[in-house]
Structures are given as structure tokens and as C-alpha cells.
Amino acid sequence: MAISLAQGLGLSIFAVLAGLDSWLEVFYIFRPIISCTVAGLILGDVRIGIIAGGLTELAFAGLTPAGGTQPPNPAVCGIMTVVIAHTTGVAPATAISLSLPFAMLMQYILLMFYSVFSVFMPVMDKAAAEADTKKFARPAWLMMAIVCAAFFIVIFLSSYAAQQPMQALVEAMPQWLIHGFELSGAALPAVGFAMLLKVLLRVEYTPYLLLGFVVASFINFSNVLPAAVIGVVFAMIEFFRDKKNKTIQDQIDEMKANGTGGGDQDGI
């Protein structure tokens, strides 16, 4: 389906808000689960937006900036996933793989900004030393305006101006290549979740992971709500058990502090 000028402008304006949020990390509306849903609303295809949001969010679950390592921009990836799925008719899993070049392009632009914006640092340092808040704020506002303009231009050109070439490119791709993108896109959520587990998983929680895998794989249900409820139950069990253990440990520490923990003199 074609994207109208109004829809292209709507996507670009939302990209400015999401892109600025990804730059400042305040409201986290740049996360794919939000950006995909909003993009689906703008394009009048909420179903695709929600499905793409869930898949893309899982793919980015473990992709977190660490030092100089910068993952593809999640805001652009979320928006372009919905745009590609909407305009070309491919599955959301396939659209994730096709949207990654756009997200990587935006991230390279932001990395360039990180270097270019260093020219403002001496001016801002001098303004801070002089306690000149107005002079200090002007470069900051200018940098944010440049970032917003970059997000607007990239999304407008990618979603509206280039929709016909993008659709022609997808249609020219052989079926085996489309199927390959679909498989890789379907695997990305698992990869993202695995990267998250690599950081968060502790050995004592492995039984819960295995039990959750069994529940999700072998019980036939139409949604993931039962598995989520079971996860909440496990979390509550751990919470109250840790709380009880902490109370017992506090009582033991109090007894030791009061000298009631036994000793050599009373034979205990």
C-alpha cells in the first residue's frame, strides 16, 4: 500500500520526537514496541504495528549501547519495519531484516554527530566557567535541532520519497532471498533475548528458564499471557523468599550484636 504525503509527514514528525528521545533517553518512546505501534496508527495498520513492535522489541532487548559500541538505531528500525511491511506486503519478520540498513545509516549519522559536535565543547566550557547560562544553552539547542532535522529527513526520504524504489527492489528480489530475510528476521528476537539473558541470567534461576521454555513450547495456548502469569508467580516466590531470608539474617545479626549468640563461657 502506498504512503500518502500526510502519512509521510506524520511519520517524520513522530521520528523527530522518537529520535530526540533516543538522543536524550527520557520517555523511551523510541523503543520499537512504541515506535512500531505509533507508526502503525499513522499508516492505519495497527495490527502490523503491534506485531512488528513485539518482534522488533525482542530483537533489540539485548542491544544496548556500551562505550563506543552503538547498535542500529531502534527508533528508525521500528518505524521502517512497519513502513516496509505496509508498503511491500512482506511479513513483519522479513521487514525487520530489511529495515536494519536504514537503522544502521541513522546510527552512523549520529556517530558522525558525536564527533562533529565536539567543536561546541570549548564554547560551552567557557560559558560554564563564566556562568553564562544563555550562551551555554544555545549550542545545546542547536545540536538538538540538528539531530531532529536528521531524523526528519531520513524518515521522510525513506518512507515517502523512496517508497516506489523500495517496493520495486523488494519485488525484484528472488523468493529464496526473501525467505532468507524472513528466517533471519524471525531469528533476531531470539538472538536479542539470548543477549539479554547472557547479562541477566544467574545459575540459580536456570530451572525457571527451563520450566518457562517447557511451558511456552509444549502447552497449546493462543497467547503468551499464561506464560507471563507463571513468570510473575515465580518472581513473587523469589521476592517473598528473599524477604524472609533477609529477615532471618537480620535477626541473627541482631543476636550476635547483643551477645546472645552463645560462646565458650556458657558451653554452647
N, C-alpha and C positions, 0 to 999 in steps of 0.2 A: 504494500500500500504506500502511496506517495505521501510525503510530508508537506503540508502547506507552509506558506511563509509565516503565518501566525504561530503555527506549531514550532517552526524552526526558531523563531524569536523567543517563544516561551521556553524552549529547551535551553537556549543560550543564556537567557536571564537566570534560569534556575542554575545553570552551570556556573554563573558568576557567584551566586550565593553558596553553592556547594564547594566551589573551588576556593573561595575565600575562607570558608570554614575548614577545608583541608589544610590551608596555609596556617590558620590560627588555632585549629583544633579546639573549638569552643562548644558547639552544639552537636557535633558529629552527624550532621545531616549529609555529610559527604560519603558516609558508609553506603556500600552498594544496596543494602536492604532498604534504605530510604531513597537513595537517588534513583534506583530502578523503579520503585513504586511511583514516585512522583513523575518520572519520565513516562510511565505507562498511563498515568492520569492525563498528562498533557497530550499524549497521542491517542487517547480514547481507547486504550487497550490495557485495562487494569490487570487482567488475568496474566498476560505476558509479563507485565511489570513485576507482579508478585512472584511469579515462578522464577524469572531471571534474577530478582533480588535475593531469593533464598539460595540459589545456586552460586551466584557471584559472591555473596557474603561468606559462604563456606569456603570458597576458593581463596578469599582474602583473610580468612580467620588467622592464619599464621604468618601473613605477610605484613610485617611491622618494620618501619624504618629503624635501623640500628647503626648509629655512627654515619659513615659515608655510604652505607648500603641503602638504596632507595628502591622500593618496589614500584611497579606500574601504578599510576595514579588511580585510586579506587573510584573517585567521583566520575572521571571521564570513562572508565571502564564500565561502570554501572549504566550510565546514560547511553553509551554507544552499544552496549549489549542489547538494550531494548530497541534502539533505533534500527540496528541490523536485523534483529528478529522481526520487527514490524514491517520493514521495507522489503526485505528479501524473502520472507516466509520460512526461513530456516528455524530449526529448533533453538530454544534459548541456550542449551548446552553448546551447540555449534557456534552461536553468536558470541559466547564468551571468548572462544579462541580467536575469532575474527576481530573482536574489539581490542585485544591486547596491543596491537601496533599503535592504535590511537592513544591508549593509556600510556604506553612507553614514550611516545612522542611528547605528550604533555609533561611527563616526568623529566625528560631531557631538557625541555624548555625551562622547567622550574630549577633544575640543577644549574643551567646557564644563569638564571636569575640570581642564584646563591652567590655566584662568582661576581657577576656584574654589580650587584647591589653593595658589594664591599667598598665601592668608591664613595658611598654615602657615610661610611663609618667615621672618617675623620671629622666630617661636618657635625655629625651627631655627638661625637665625643666632646668636641669643642663647645657645642650648645649645652651639653650636660654639665660641663665644667663651669660654664657661665650661668647655669640655672635659667637658661632661656628656653622655656617650655614651647613657645611658638616656633622658634627656629628648630627645635628638636622634633616637633610633630610633623613639620612639612615634609621632610624626606620619608617619614614613615607612611604618611598618607599617599605620597607619590608612588612608593613601592607597592602598596596595596592596590592602587589604581592600575598600575601596570599589570599586576597579576590578574586582576579582574578582567581587564581588556584581553589578555592572552586566553583565558578560559572562554570568553565570549566568542572570540574569533575562531578558535579551534573547533568548538562545538557547532557554531553556525556553518562553517565551511564543511565540516564532516557530516553533519546531519541533514542540512538543507541543500547547500550548493553542490555537494558531491554525491548526492543520493543516486542519481542516474548512473554515473560511472561505477559506483559501488555495487549497485544492483546488477549491472552488466558484468562486472568482474565475478560476482558470485554465480551468475548464470553460466558463465564461460568455464567455470571450474568443473573438472570431471567428477563423476559420482564417487569414485574412490577417495578423492581428496576431501570432498565434503564429509564423507563418512569418517575420514581420519580426524578432521576438525571436530566432528561430533564426539568421537571417542576421547580425544584429548580434553575437550571441554567438559565432558562428563567425569573425567578423572581429576580435574583441577580441584573440585570441592574436597575430594578425599585427600589430595596432597596438602591442601591448606589446613585441613583438620589434623592431619598427621604432624605437620609442622607445629601446630599449636600444642598437640599432645607431647611432642618432644620437649617442650619447655615446661609444661604444667604437670605432666603425669608423674606420679610418685609410685614407688613399688607397692606400697600398702593399698593403693587404690586400683591395682591391676584386676583383682577379682570383680570389682564393679564394672570395669571396662568390658571384661569378657562376658559378664552376665548381660550387660546392655547390648552387646553385639548379638548374643543369642536371642534376646527379646526382639530386637529390631529386624533380625534376619529370618526367624522361623515362626513368628506369630503373625498371622494374617490380619492386618487392620488397615483401614483406608486412610489413616493419618498418623502422624508421629506423636499425637497428644498422649497416648498411653505410655510410650517410652519416656516422654518428658515428665509425666507424673511419677513414674518409677524413679527417675533421676532425682526429682525433688524429695521423694521419700528417703533415698539413700543419703542425700545431703542433710536432711533433718536428723537421721540416725547419727551421722558423724558429728553434727553440731551438738546434739544433746549429750553424746558420749564424751566429747572433748570437754564440754562444760562440766560434766560430772567428775571427770578425771582432774580437771583444774581445781574443783572444789576440794576433792580429797587431798590433792597435793598441797593446797593452801593450809588445810587442817594439819597435815604432817609438819609443814614448815613452822606453823604456829606452836605446835607441841615441842618441836626442837628448840624454838626460841625461848619458850617458857621453862625449859629444863625438865620437861615431863616425858622425855623420850627414853628414859631408862639409862643405866650406866653401870660402872663397875661396883659402886658402893652398895646398891640395893640388890646386886646379884643378877640383874637382868641384862 
